[in-house]
């Protein structure tokens, strides 16, 4: 490659981004596609590696993607056996990554969720070709076979020291002993072979809590750095004159604490709760509302775009009642960007985001009474809502803006690529 002429634009560097889904499936993918919009203007040409899927966005690199596999579908015994082996090691992913690296010669790789559908088989390929690797850990998979550290409706750290057989004993993966055994074996192989630790140069955790927990799980502290997620603050106009409801937005699943929130709201008949989202707990929520004749809780379905922003702007508060080790929930950042205080459970990465009495309120996780008390304290105090909302918006601009995020991320890229010395 020729040196750039004086005054010429700097040469583009090529970034390989790997994630098992190439459509906006969840928080990790939302983050990825937001990055896709920003990085080219900052000197990075993007190369993608993922899994084939009918919902994928178009990309010229789709021919390199691995075949689709869905571990929730049931097929023939032979098909399921092949899928199980791919969970541990994918020959196709290794071969396709080999071709992709040879054809594109990336300067750096930034990996995200590659477990199961892609597998860590791609990591030694990148290492062998001298491609530095950054990996964002969106969950606790490197320390817990079911990635949540939650079993039987409770927080569980039995596997944290490497005793992954506990996942089999307690059926931690989809309540299946076979699937739990496969994920436990996957965890043991990753630890014994050091496939992540020896082939990833730096791990990024979106919350300081996850960094600490992964250190407990055996990841060296010097390989971990915290970098929170982001929003574009200019896309969220804050509003401090609020409506008459409090709001939950997100997946309707057990670990999100949605049932505890519904029970708390059922004891507050004068307070409206709107629930925006879909998920496996929807029927249970509707059944509870009917059984207890609850009229102040309304399910408004999945919301997105400007309709979701307007819903957040008008809420007196957004409730994040999680009952697992939440990482860095986007729902909390979006609420704060709208000038809406957050009532959050004091668990996982939520206390890293919500300062009690400053940008919102914290309550004891799993406690319906504590959650109800927090809602009561905040809901009817307009002055407190406005004060917390303004503080929340200021925190987003300082810590969770796209500008602040990219400044830190690009510094990480330079550090891992050897352009600057580590701190």
C-alpha positions in Angstrom: 0.0 0.0 0.0 1.4 3.4 -1.0 1.9 6.1 1.6 -0.6 8.9 1.5 0.5 12.1 -0.2 0.7 15.3 1.9 -2.7 16.8 2.2 -4.5 13.7 0.9 -7.3 12.0 2.7 -6.1 9.2 5.0 -6.4 5.7 3.6 -9.4 3.7 4.6 -8.8 0.9 7.0 -10.8 -2.3 6.7 -12.8 -3.5 9.7 -14.3 -7.0 9.8 -17.4 -7.1 12.0 -18.8 -10.5 13.0 -22.1 -11.3 14.6 -24.5 -14.3 14.2 -27.5 -12.2 13.1 -27.4 -9.6 10.3 -30.7 -7.9 11.0 -32.1 -5.9 13.9 -33.0 -8.8 16.1 -32.1 -7.4 19.5 -29.9 -4.8 21.3 -26.6 -6.1 20.0 -27.8 -5.9 16.4 -29.3 -2.4 16.9 -25.9 -1.3 18.2 -24.2 -2.9 15.2 -26.3 -1.3 12.6 -25.9 2.1 14.3 -22.1 1.6 14.0 -22.5 0.7 10.3 -23.9 4.2 9.8 -21.0 5.9 11.6 -17.7 4.1 11.0 -17.2 4.7 7.2 -17.1 8.5 7.8 -14.3 7.9 10.3 -12.1 6.0 7.9 -13.3 2.4 8.2 -14.4 0.2 5.3 -16.7 -2.4 6.7 -16.6 -6.2 6.0 -19.4 -8.3 7.5 -19.5 -12.0 8.6 -22.7 -13.6 9.8 -25.3 -16.3 9.3 -27.6 -16.7 6.3 -31.2 -15.7 7.3 -34.2 -14.6 5.3 -34.4 -11.4 7.3 -30.8 -10.3 6.7 -30.0 -6.9 5.3 -28.2 -6.8 1.9 -24.4 -7.0 1.9 -21.9 -8.0 -0.8 -20.3 -10.3 1.8 -23.4 -12.6 2.1 -21.7 -15.4 0.1 -19.2 -15.8 2.9 -22.0 -16.2 5.6 -22.5 -19.6 7.2 -25.7 -21.6 6.7 -28.7 -20.9 8.9 -29.3 -23.0 12.0 -32.0 -22.5 14.5 -31.4 -24.3 17.8 -35.1 -23.8 18.8 -36.4 -25.8 15.9 -36.7 -29.6 16.0 -35.7 -31.8 13.0 -34.2 -35.2 12.4 -31.8 -36.8 14.9 -29.0 -36.5 12.3 -29.8 -32.8 11.7 -29.9 -32.1 15.4 -26.7 -33.9 16.0 -25.0 -31.8 13.3 -26.3 -28.6 14.8 -25.1 -29.7 18.2 -21.6 -30.3 16.8 -21.7 -26.9 15.1 -22.4 -25.3 18.5 -19.0 -26.6 19.6 -17.0 -26.1 16.4 -18.1 -25.1 12.9 -15.9 -26.3 10.1 -17.9 -24.2 7.7 -17.4 -21.0 9.7 -13.6 -21.7 9.9 -13.4 -22.3 6.1 -15.6 -19.3 5.2 -13.6 -17.0 7.5 -10.4 -18.2 5.9 -11.7 -17.2 2.5 -13.0 -13.9 3.7 -9.8 -12.9 5.4 -7.7 -13.9 2.3 -10.1 -12.0 0.0 -10.4 -8.8 2.0 -7.3 -8.5 4.2 -8.9 -6.7 7.2 -6.8 -4.6 9.4 -8.9 -5.3 12.5 -11.8 -7.5 13.6 -14.6 -6.5 15.9 -16.7 -9.5 17.0 -20.0 -9.6 18.9 -22.3 -12.6 19.4 -20.6 -15.4 17.6 -21.6 -18.3 20.0 -23.4 -21.4 18.7 -24.4 -20.4 15.1 -20.8 -19.3 14.2 -18.7 -20.7 17.1 -15.2 -19.8 18.2 -13.7 -21.8 15.3 -13.1 -18.4 13.5 -10.8 -17.1 16.2 -7.6 -19.1 15.4 -8.1 -18.1 11.7 -7.9 -14.4 12.6 -4.9 -15.0 14.9 -3.0 -17.0 12.2 -3.5 -14.2 9.7 -2.3 -11.6 12.2 -5.7 -9.8 12.4 -6.1 -8.1 15.9 -9.4 -8.9 17.5 -11.8 -6.9 19.7 -14.9 -8.6 21.1 -17.8 -7.0 22.7 -19.4 -9.2 25.4 -23.1 -8.5 25.3 -23.8 -11.2 27.9 -22.1 -13.4 30.4 -21.5 -16.5 28.2 -17.8 -16.7 29.0 -18.6 -17.3 32.6 -22.1 -19.0 32.5 -23.3 -21.7 30.0 -26.8 -20.2 29.8 -25.3 -16.6 29.6 -27.8 -15.1 32.2 -26.5 -16.3 35.6 -30.2 -17.0 36.3 -31.8 -20.4 37.0 -35.1 -21.4 38.5 -36.2 -17.7 38.7 -33.2 -16.8 40.8 -29.7 -15.4 40.4 -27.2 -18.3 40.1 -23.4 -18.1 40.2 -22.7 -21.8 40.6 -20.7 -22.0 37.4 -18.7 -18.8 38.0 -15.5 -20.6 39.2 -15.6 -23.0 36.3 -17.9 -25.7 37.7 -19.9 -25.8 34.5 -21.4 -29.2 35.3 -23.8 -27.3 37.6 -25.7 -26.2 34.4 -26.5 -29.9 33.7 -27.5 -30.6 37.3 -30.0 -27.7 37.3 -31.1 -27.9 33.6 -30.0 -24.3 33.1 -30.4 -24.2 29.3 -34.1 -24.3 28.2 -34.8 -26.7 31.1 -33.1 -29.5 29.0 -30.5 -31.7 30.4 -29.1 -32.5 26.9 -28.9 -28.8 25.8 -27.4 -27.9 29.2 -24.8 -30.7 28.8 -23.8 -29.3 25.3 -23.5 -25.8 26.6 -21.5 -27.0 29.7 -19.2 -28.9 27.3 -18.8 -25.8 25.2 -17.8 -23.8 28.3 -15.3 -26.5 29.4 -13.7 -26.6 25.9 -13.4 -22.8 25.7 -11.7 -22.8 29.1 -9.4 -25.8 28.4 -8.3 -24.6 25.0 -8.2 -20.9 25.9 -9.8 -20.3 22.5 -11.1 -16.9 23.5 -8.4 -15.8 25.9 -5.5 -16.6 23.5 -7.2 -15.2 20.3 -9.0 -12.1 21.4 -6.8 -9.1 22.1 -9.3 -7.1 24.1 -12.9 -7.7 25.4 -15.3 -4.8 25.7 -18.1 -4.9 28.3 -20.9 -2.3 28.1 -21.2 -2.2 31.9 -18.6 -2.0 34.7 -20.6 -4.7 36.5 -20.0 -7.1 33.6 -16.3 -6.4 33.7 -16.1 -7.2 37.4 -18.2 -10.3 37.0 -16.1 -11.6 34.1 -12.9 -11.1 36.0 -14.4 -13.3 38.7 -15.2 -15.8 36.0 -11.5 -16.0 34.9 -11.0 -13.4 32.2 -7.8 -11.4 33.0 -8.5 -7.8 34.0 -6.0 -6.5 31.5 -8.0 -8.0 28.6 -11.2 -6.2 29.7 -12.3 -2.6 29.1 -15.7 -1.0 29.8 -17.5 1.0 27.0 -21.2 1.8 27.5 -23.6 1.8 24.6 -25.0 5.0 23.0 -27.8 6.9 21.4 -27.9 9.9 19.1 -29.1 12.6 21.6 -30.3 14.9 18.8 -32.9 12.3 17.9 -34.5 12.6 21.3 -36.1 15.9 22.2 -36.5 15.9 26.0 -39.9 16.7 27.5 -40.4 17.6 31.1 -44.2 18.1 31.2 -45.2 14.5 31.5 -48.4 12.5 30.9 -50.3 10.4 33.4 -48.7 7.0 32.9 -45.5 5.1 33.7 -44.0 2.9 31.1 -42.3 -0.5 30.6 -40.6 -1.1 27.2 -38.8 -4.2 26.1 -39.2 -8.0 25.9 -41.9 -9.6 27.9 -39.8 -12.3 29.4 -39.5 -13.6 33.0 -36.0 -12.4 33.6 -37.0 -8.8 32.8 -39.1 -8.7 36.0 -42.3 -7.9 34.0 -44.5 -10.0 36.3 -43.3 -8.2 39.4 -44.0 -4.9 37.7 -47.6 -6.0 36.8 -48.2 -7.2 40.4 -46.8 -3.8 41.7 -49.1 -1.9 39.3 -52.1 -4.0 40.3 -51.7 -2.6 43.8 -51.7 1.0 42.5 -55.2 1.3 40.9 -54.9 5.0 40.4 -51.6 4.8 38.4 -51.6 3.8 34.7 -49.0 1.4 33.5 -48.4 1.0 29.7 -46.4 -2.0 28.6 -44.7 -1.7 25.2 -43.3 -5.0 23.8 -43.9 -8.6 23.0 -42.6 -11.9 24.4 -43.3 -15.2 25.9 -44.9 -13.8 29.1 -47.7 -11.9 27.3 -50.4 -14.6 27.8 -49.4 -14.9 31.5 -49.7 -11.1 31.9 -53.1 -11.0 30.3 -54.3 -13.9 32.4 -53.2 -12.2 35.6 -54.9 -8.9 34.6 -58.2 -10.8 34.0 -58.0 -12.9 37.2 -57.4 -9.8 39.4 -59.7 -7.5 37.4 -56.8 -5.0 36.9 -57.9 -2.1 34.7 -54.9 0.3 35.0 -52.5 -1.8 33.0 -52.5 -1.7 29.2 -50.5 -3.7 26.8 -49.8 -1.5 23.7 -47.7 -4.0 21.7 -44.4 -3.6 20.0 -43.5 0.1 19.4 -40.6 1.5 17.4 -39.3 4.6 15.8 -40.9 8.0 16.5 -44.0 6.4 18.1 -41.8 4.7 20.7 -39.9 8.0 21.4 -43.2 9.9 21.9 -44.4 7.2 24.3 -41.2 7.6 26.3 -41.3 11.4 26.2 -44.8 11.4 27.7 -44.1 8.9 30.5 -43.7 10.0 34.0 -41.0 7.4 34.4 -39.7 4.3 32.6 -39.4 1.2 34.8 -36.6 -1.3 34.3 -37.5 -4.0 36.8 -35.0 -6.7 35.7 -34.5 -9.8 37.8 -31.2 -10.9 36.2 -27.8 -9.4 35.7 -28.8 -6.8 33.1 -25.9 -5.3 31.1 -26.5 -1.8 29.7 -30.2 -1.7 28.7 -30.9 0.6 25.8 -34.4 1.2 27.2 -32.8 3.1 30.1 -30.6 5.2 27.9 -33.5 6.1 25.6 -35.6 7.1 28.6 -32.8 9.3 29.9 -32.3 10.9 26.5 -36.0 11.9 26.5 -35.7 13.5 29.9 -37.6 10.7 31.5 -36.4 9.4 34.9 -35.8 5.7 35.3 -36.9 3.5 38.1 -34.5 0.6 38.0 -33.8 -2.6 40.0 -30.5 -2.5 41.9 -29.0 -5.4 39.9 -26.4 -6.0 37.3 -25.3 -2.9 35.3 -28.4 -0.9 36.1 -26.8 0.9 39.1 -24.0 1.9 36.7 -26.5 3.9 34.8 -29.2 5.1 37.2 -27.9 7.3 40.1 -30.4 6.9 42.9 -32.0 10.3 43.6 -30.1 12.0 40.8 -31.2 10.5 37.4 -33.9 8.2 38.8 -34.6 5.8 41.6 -33.3 2.3 42.5 -35.2 -0.3 44.3 -34.5 -3.8 45.7 -34.6 -6.3 42.8 -37.3 -9.0 43.1 -39.3 -7.0 45.7 -42.8 -6.0 44.5 -43.3 -3.8 47.6 -40.0 -1.9 47.0 -41.0 -1.4 43.4 -44.4 -0.2 44.3 -42.9 2.3 46.9 -40.5 3.7 44.3 -43.4 4.3 41.8 -45.4 6.0 44.5 -42.5 8.2 45.5 -41.9 9.4 42.0 -45.2 9.3 40.2 -47.0 12.2 41.9 -44.0 14.6 42.3 -43.8 16.7 39.2 -40.9 18.8 40.5 -38.8 15.7 41.3 -39.7 14.1 37.9 -38.5 17.3 36.1 -35.3 17.5 38.2 -34.3 13.8 37.7 -35.3 14.1 34.0 -33.0 17.0 33.4 -30.1 15.3 35.2 -30.8 12.2 33.2 -30.6 14.1 29.9 -27.4 15.7 30.9 -25.8 12.3 31.7 -26.8 11.0 28.3 -25.1 13.9 26.6 -21.9 13.4 28.6 -21.6 9.6 28.7 -24.0 7.9 26.3 -23.8 10.1 23.2 -22.6 8.7 19.8 -19.7 11.2 19.9 -18.4 10.1 23.3 -18.8 6.4 22.3 -17.0 6.7 19.0 -14.1 8.6 20.5 -13.5 5.8 23.0 -14.1 3.0 20.5 -11.7 4.3 17.9 -9.1 4.8 20.7 -9.6 1.1 21.5 -9.2 0.2 17.8 -5.9 2.1 17.6 -4.7 0.5 20.8 -5.4 -3.0 19.7 -4.0 -2.4 16.2 -0.8 -1.2 17.8 -1.1 2.5 16.8 -0.9 3.7 20.4 0.6 2.2 23.5 -1.8 0.8 26.1 -2.5 3.0 29.1 
